[in-house]
Amino acid sequence: VFFWILLVFPGAAYGQQVVPELNELAAEALELLNLSRQEAGLDPLSPHKALSILATRHSQEQAVRQRVSHYSYEFGLSTERRVLISYPTIHRLAENVARNRSVKLLHEALLRSEGHRRNRMDPKFTHVGIGLARANPASLYLTEIFVAASKVGPLGEPVAFYFDASPGSYEQGDEPLVELGAHVITVGPPGPDDPEHWTVRGIEAYQSGDLKAAAKFFQKSLSLDPGYRYAKYNLSRVLLEAGLPDDAITLLDELLQDDPTDLDAMVTRGTAAILLEDFKAAEGIFRAVLVQRLDDATSWYDLGLALEYQDQLSEAESAYRQALHIDPTLVPAQIGLVRITRH
């Protein structure tokens, strides 16, 4: 049996400009967040304009890349470095990043996740910046930046924003000095004590085809932060390509237990089911994905494959045709349709 497994590359972002709808959604996110804190007996967080600008910019980058990450691939900076460029004296900060269909679903998923909930319910945080961006009408990216203001006074105005400089200004050397206006700020890539450092190396190894090294780097990242979803998801993909679908499923099931709405994890879980020839399970997974992401040509193809190997040829043909209706250039669906119509 020969299976096609597709790699889908991110497309253009949808509605990147700050629009009134996104401002309203940010206000809704803040209201839900503070309501949860109030119910837990905590003080509300004060919204902060500069932090919200930082959060919005990062959400926009994630939406463009269709990738949830604490790391800015455009500028080569981790969360801490992005925030400390603006506020070098902050001693306590955290960031939540997530993707879902609505603010309500984002809020509920973050509260279900132990690490994200810990950030949101931390009594020491005083201010929050919230920013949202859309990749498409059904994919909303959220960034929450939490900080604890100094006891001696408020946060005040930011020194600079990391995006004031061009992406090329942040060289990937050893703690380079970068001029931002009148200020010289020490920045650099994540160090070996930062899981982002190993995740970036894992992605580079994966893209070069070195699956063994990629797995090693993602595992190192998870040893530093066992809850780091992006490293866990990428490790699952490496394990799939290395012919270890059972190990991949273990990680994917952990991700889905933590956030059942993670469509990327669901899709990869469906791919693993196909590799294990559990076609009925794969069918159920891809049908669930398509309820939320009806215009996903690849998932229509995968559904067709799962149906074909259950000898449900008429339904498989319909799924392949739907995939090609969305993306006429999808070669595996073209081949699948030819295979089906020859019967």
C-alpha positions in Angstrom: 0.0 0.0 0.0 1.4 3.4 -1.0 0.3 6.5 0.8 0.8 10.2 0.0 1.6 12.4 2.9 1.4 16.1 2.1 3.3 19.0 3.5 1.2 22.2 3.4 3.0 25.5 3.4 1.4 28.6 4.9 -0.4 31.0 2.8 -1.0 34.7 3.0 -2.6 36.1 6.2 -6.2 37.3 6.2 -6.9 40.9 7.4 -3.6 41.7 8.9 -4.4 45.4 9.5 -5.8 46.3 12.9 -9.5 46.6 12.4 -12.3 47.5 14.7 -13.5 43.9 14.9 -10.1 42.8 16.3 -10.1 45.6 18.8 -13.5 44.5 20.0 -12.4 40.9 20.3 -9.3 42.0 22.3 -11.7 43.8 24.7 -13.8 40.7 24.9 -10.7 38.6 25.7 -9.6 41.0 28.4 -13.1 40.9 29.9 -13.2 37.1 30.0 -9.6 37.0 31.4 -10.4 39.4 34.3 -13.7 37.7 35.0 -11.8 34.4 35.6 -9.3 36.2 37.8 -12.1 37.8 39.8 -13.8 34.4 40.2 -10.4 33.1 41.5 -10.2 35.9 44.1 -7.4 37.8 42.2 -7.1 41.4 41.2 -7.8 42.2 37.6 -5.0 42.9 35.1 -4.7 46.4 33.8 -4.6 46.6 30.0 -1.5 48.2 28.7 -1.2 49.9 25.3 2.4 49.3 24.5 2.2 45.6 25.6 -0.9 45.3 23.4 1.1 46.7 20.4 3.8 44.0 21.1 1.1 41.3 21.3 -0.7 42.4 18.2 2.5 42.5 16.1 3.4 38.9 17.3 -0.1 37.7 16.5 0.1 39.1 13.0 3.4 37.3 12.4 1.9 34.1 13.6 -1.1 34.5 11.3 1.1 35.2 8.3 3.1 32.0 9.0 0.1 30.1 10.3 2.3 28.9 13.1 1.8 29.2 16.9 5.1 30.0 18.5 6.7 32.2 21.2 9.6 32.8 18.9 9.6 35.6 16.3 11.0 34.0 13.1 10.9 37.3 11.3 13.2 39.1 13.8 14.9 36.1 15.5 13.8 37.0 19.0 12.2 35.1 21.8 9.4 36.4 24.0 11.7 37.7 26.7 13.9 39.6 24.3 10.9 41.2 22.4 9.5 42.5 25.7 12.8 43.5 27.3 13.7 45.7 24.3 10.7 47.8 25.3 11.0 47.5 29.1 14.6 46.4 30.0 13.9 46.6 33.8 10.9 44.2 33.9 11.8 41.3 36.1 8.8 39.1 35.6 6.9 38.3 32.4 5.1 35.6 30.5 3.4 35.1 27.2 0.5 32.9 26.1 0.0 32.2 22.4 -2.9 30.3 20.9 -5.1 29.8 17.9 -8.8 28.9 17.6 -12.0 30.0 16.0 -13.3 32.5 18.5 -12.3 34.5 21.6 -14.5 32.3 23.7 -12.9 29.1 22.5 -9.4 30.6 23.0 -10.3 31.6 26.5 -11.7 28.1 27.4 -8.7 26.3 25.9 -6.2 28.5 27.7 -7.9 27.8 31.0 -7.9 24.1 30.4 -4.1 24.1 29.8 -2.2 24.0 33.1 0.7 26.2 31.9 -1.4 28.8 30.2 -3.8 29.0 33.2 -0.9 29.5 35.5 0.2 32.5 33.6 -3.3 33.9 33.5 -3.9 33.4 37.2 -0.5 34.5 38.5 -1.3 37.0 41.3 2.0 38.8 40.8 1.2 40.0 37.3 -0.2 43.5 37.2 -0.6 44.3 33.5 -1.5 42.5 30.3 -1.2 43.2 26.6 -3.6 41.4 24.3 -3.4 41.2 20.5 -5.3 39.3 17.9 -4.9 38.6 14.2 -6.7 36.5 11.6 -5.1 34.0 9.1 -8.6 33.4 7.7 -12.2 33.8 8.9 -12.0 30.6 11.0 -8.5 31.0 12.4 -7.9 33.6 15.1 -4.5 34.0 16.7 -4.1 35.4 20.2 -1.1 36.7 22.1 -1.2 37.6 25.8 1.8 39.3 27.4 1.8 39.4 31.2 4.2 41.6 33.2 4.7 42.6 36.8 5.2 46.3 37.2 8.0 47.5 39.5 7.0 48.3 43.0 8.5 51.8 42.6 6.2 52.9 39.9 4.1 52.2 36.8 5.5 50.7 33.6 5.7 54.0 31.8 6.6 54.5 28.1 8.5 51.8 26.2 12.2 52.4 25.4 11.6 51.1 21.8 9.7 48.4 20.0 11.6 45.5 18.5 10.1 46.1 15.1 11.4 49.6 15.0 14.6 48.0 13.6 14.6 46.0 10.4 14.6 42.2 10.8 18.2 42.1 9.5 19.4 44.2 12.4 19.1 41.3 14.8 22.1 39.2 13.7 22.2 35.6 14.9 25.6 36.1 16.6 26.7 36.2 20.2 24.7 38.9 22.0 25.0 41.5 19.2 24.4 45.2 20.0 21.6 46.8 18.1 20.9 50.5 17.9 17.3 51.5 18.3 17.1 55.3 18.2 19.2 56.7 21.0 19.4 53.4 22.8 21.7 50.4 22.4 20.1 47.2 23.5 21.7 43.8 23.9 19.7 41.2 21.9 20.4 37.9 20.5 18.9 34.5 19.6 17.6 32.2 22.3 20.4 30.6 24.4 20.8 26.9 25.2 18.7 27.3 28.4 15.7 28.4 26.2 13.6 25.7 24.6 13.2 28.0 21.6 16.9 27.5 20.9 16.5 23.8 20.5 13.2 24.1 18.7 14.8 26.4 16.0 17.6 23.9 15.6 15.1 21.1 15.3 13.3 22.9 12.6 16.5 23.6 10.7 17.5 19.9 10.9 14.0 18.8 9.9 14.1 21.1 6.8 17.5 19.7 5.8 16.2 16.1 6.1 18.1 15.1 9.2 15.3 13.5 11.1 17.6 12.0 13.8 19.0 15.4 14.7 15.6 17.0 14.5 14.2 14.5 17.0 17.1 15.0 19.3 16.7 18.8 19.3 12.9 18.7 19.9 13.4 16.2 22.7 15.9 18.6 24.3 13.4 21.4 24.0 10.8 19.3 25.7 13.2 18.4 28.5 13.4 22.1 29.3 9.7 22.7 28.9 7.6 19.5 28.8 4.5 21.5 28.0 5.9 23.3 25.0 3.3 22.4 22.4 5.2 23.5 19.3 8.2 21.3 20.0 5.9 18.4 20.9 3.9 18.8 17.7 7.0 19.0 15.5 8.5 16.0 17.2 5.4 14.0 16.4 5.8 14.9 12.7 9.4 13.8 12.8 8.4 10.5 14.4 5.8 10.0 11.7 8.3 10.5 8.9 10.8 8.2 10.7 8.2 5.4 10.6 7.2 5.6 14.3 3.5 6.4 14.1 2.7 4.8 17.6 5.2 7.1 19.3 3.8 10.1 17.3 0.3 9.2 18.4 1.3 9.3 22.1 2.5 12.9 21.7 -0.5 13.9 19.5 -3.0 12.4 22.0 -1.3 14.4 24.8 -1.7 17.6 22.7 -5.4 16.9 22.0 -6.1 16.0 25.6 -4.7 19.4 26.6 -6.5 21.2 23.7 -9.1 19.2 21.8 -9.6 22.0 19.3 -6.0 21.9 17.9 -6.8 21.2 14.3 -3.2 20.8 13.2 -2.7 18.0 15.9 -6.0 16.4 14.7 -4.8 16.4 11.1 -1.5 14.8 12.0 -3.3 12.3 14.3 -5.4 11.4 11.3 -2.3 10.9 9.1 -0.9 8.6 11.8 -4.1 6.6 11.8 -3.8 6.1 8.0 -0.2 4.9 8.4 -1.3 2.4 11.0 -4.1 1.4 8.6 -6.8 2.4 11.1 -8.9 3.8 8.3 -12.1 4.1 10.3 -10.4 6.2 12.9 -8.8 8.4 10.2 -12.2 8.9 8.6 -13.7 10.1 11.8 -10.8 12.5 12.5 -10.8 14.1 9.1 -14.6 14.5 9.1 -14.3 16.3 12.4 -11.5 18.5 11.0 -13.6 19.4 7.9 -16.5 20.5 10.1 -14.2 23.3 11.3 -12.1 23.7 8.2 -14.3 23.1 5.2 -11.9 24.6 2.6 -9.0 22.4 3.6 -8.2 20.5 0.3 -5.6 18.3 2.0 -8.0 17.0 4.6 -10.6 16.3 1.9 -7.9 14.2 0.1 -7.0 12.4 3.4 -10.7 11.7 4.0 -10.9 10.3 0.4 -7.9 8.1 1.1 -9.4 6.7 4.3 -12.7 6.0 2.6 -11.0 4.4 -0.4 -9.2 1.9 1.8 -12.5 1.0 3.4 -13.9 0.3 -0.2 -16.3 3.2 0.1 -15.4 4.2 -3.4 -18.3 6.5 -4.2 -17.7 8.6 -1.1 -14.0 8.5 -1.7 -14.6 9.9 -5.2 -16.7 12.7 -3.8 -14.0 13.6 -1.3 -11.2 13.6 -4.0 -13.4 15.8 -6.2 -14.1 18.2 -3.4 -10.3 18.4 -2.8 -9.7 19.3 -6.4 -12.6 21.8 -6.4 -10.7 23.7 -3.7 -7.2 23.1 -5.1 -7.2 21.8 -8.7 -3.3 21.5 -8.5 -3.4 18.9 -5.7 -1.6 16.0 -7.4 -2.3 13.3 -4.9 -6.1 14.0 -5.2 -5.7 13.9 -9.0 -4.1 10.5 -8.8 -6.6 9.3 -6.2 -9.5 10.3 -8.5 -7.9 8.5 -11.5 -7.5 5.4 -9.3 -11.1 5.5 -8.1 -12.7 6.1 -11.6 -10.8 3.1 -13.1 -12.7 0.7 -10.9 
